[in-house]
Amino acid sequence: MRFTYTPEALDNDALPALSLSLPKRPEPFPDSRAGPFFRNLLPEQAFLRLVAAAAGTSPENSLELLAPLAGSARVPSPSGPRVPHRPRTLSMRPRVARP
């Protein structure tokens, strides 16, 4: 799993970095830096198994489990056939809490 900030995010000083461990920079972050941050967004243990079952994938397939967070992006499973895909741009806009 790699992560790269978009040029728009880099140019906008009002948008903070996602994390202190992922400061804004134009170079992509390798899995060793980006992977732990994004995998930490997933639930643990029994809840992870429930989410994986609902998504129709294994609990170890963090890319497939994180895809819904990026909207309708679908990331090919590492165990499945290689399907060309276009990287998905994540919005940096804050979500509004609903009452």
C-alpha positions as CSV (number, residue, x, y, z in Angstrom):
1,M,0.0,0.0,0.0
2,R,1.5,3.3,-1.0
3,F,0.2,6.8,-0.4
4,T,0.8,10.1,-2.2
5,Y,-0.6,13.5,-1.5
6,T,-2.3,15.2,-4.5
7,P,-0.7,18.3,-5.9
8,E,-3.8,20.2,-4.7
9,A,-3.4,19.0,-1.2
10,L,0.3,19.9,-1.2
11,D,-0.4,23.4,-2.5
12,N,-3.2,24.1,0.1
13,D,-1.7,25.3,3.3
14,A,-5.1,25.1,5.0
15,L,-5.1,21.3,4.6
16,P,-3.1,19.6,7.3
17,A,-1.1,16.4,6.9
18,L,-3.0,13.2,7.6
19,S,-0.6,12.4,10.4
20,L,2.7,13.4,11.9
21,S,4.0,10.1,10.5
22,L,2.8,11.1,7.0
23,P,4.0,14.8,6.6
24,K,3.0,16.5,3.4
25,R,5.5,15.9,0.6
26,P,5.4,15.1,-3.1
27,E,7.1,11.7,-2.9
28,P,5.0,8.6,-2.3
29,F,5.1,6.9,1.1
30,P,5.9,3.2,1.0
31,D,3.8,0.5,2.7
32,S,6.2,0.6,5.6
33,R,5.1,4.1,6.4
34,A,1.6,4.4,5.0
35,G,0.4,0.9,5.6
36,P,0.3,1.0,9.4
37,F,-1.5,4.4,9.4
38,F,-4.3,3.2,7.1
39,R,-4.6,-0.3,8.5
40,N,-5.1,1.3,12.0
41,L,-8.4,2.7,10.6
42,L,-9.8,-0.8,10.5
43,P,-11.6,-2.5,13.4
44,E,-9.9,-5.3,15.3
45,Q,-10.6,-9.0,15.9
46,A,-14.2,-10.1,15.8
47,F,-15.4,-6.8,14.3
48,L,-12.7,-7.1,11.6
49,R,-14.0,-10.6,10.7
50,L,-17.6,-9.2,10.5
51,V,-16.5,-6.4,8.2
52,A,-14.5,-8.8,6.1
53,A,-17.4,-11.2,5.8
54,A,-19.7,-8.3,4.8
55,A,-17.2,-7.2,2.2
56,G,-16.7,-10.7,0.9
57,T,-13.0,-10.7,1.5
58,S,-10.5,-12.0,4.1
59,P,-9.6,-10.1,7.2
60,E,-6.0,-9.9,6.0
61,N,-7.0,-8.0,2.8
62,S,-6.6,-4.5,4.2
63,L,-6.7,-2.9,0.8
64,E,-10.1,-4.3,0.0
65,L,-11.4,-3.5,3.4
66,L,-10.2,0.1,3.2
67,A,-11.7,0.7,-0.3
68,P,-15.1,1.8,1.0
69,L,-13.4,4.6,2.8
70,A,-12.3,6.0,-0.6
71,G,-15.8,6.0,-2.0
72,S,-16.6,3.5,-4.7
73,A,-12.9,2.6,-5.3
74,R,-12.3,-1.1,-5.9
75,V,-8.8,-2.4,-5.3
76,P,-7.8,-5.7,-6.8
77,S,-7.1,-8.5,-4.3
78,P,-3.4,-9.5,-4.2
79,S,-4.6,-13.1,-4.4
80,G,-6.8,-12.5,-7.5
81,P,-6.0,-11.7,-11.0
82,R,-4.1,-8.5,-11.7
83,V,-6.6,-6.0,-12.9
84,P,-5.3,-2.6,-14.1
85,H,-6.8,0.2,-12.0
86,R,-6.5,3.9,-11.8
87,P,-5.4,5.3,-8.4
88,R,-8.3,6.8,-6.5
89,T,-8.0,10.4,-5.2
90,L,-9.2,10.8,-1.6
91,S,-10.9,14.0,-0.6
92,M,-9.3,15.9,2.2
93,R,-12.6,17.7,2.9
94,P,-13.8,17.2,6.5
95,R,-17.0,15.2,7.0
96,V,-19.8,16.9,8.8
97,A,-21.2,15.1,11.8
98,R,-24.9,14.4,11.6
99,P,-27.0,15.1,14.7
